[in-house]
Amino acid sequence: MSSSNPPKDFALNTSFLLWLNQQEDKQNNEEWMLDAFLFFLIKFSRHERIRLDHHYFLHQRFWKGMEDSLQYKLMSRRKKPKDIVLYQFMENVALVEGWIRKEETSAVITEQGRKFLALSRKNQWNRILGYIWPDP
């Protein structure tokens, strides 16, 4: 976990970057994305298993709980978690980092995920930012 760069095969969706630019003026908290990742992993650590949907994506109820707690309004009747670029990004980073592991019908937090939660906030934030703005 010492490098701040993502693996070379990690692809950042350009629609995520466009969406991210739109969020600058909407968020009061600079580290809102870190808060979302921490909420994501803490919820995993408390529930142990998170159900997957038929697309093999984290179940909508998982994201709905996060939206309610963090006051996001990204999902709708038409817009499912698999369509939301923030949720795609979070799930992909967590899988690439090995913070979560998907099994047949559920996902679980790993030891790597627990280690990430134990890092300082600065180190956590740097790790996540490395996926958006990797070092040259």
Helices and strands as residue ranges (DSSP letters): H 14-23, H 32-47, E 49-51, H 60-70, G 81-83, H 85-97, E 100-102, E 106-109, H 111-118, H 121-132
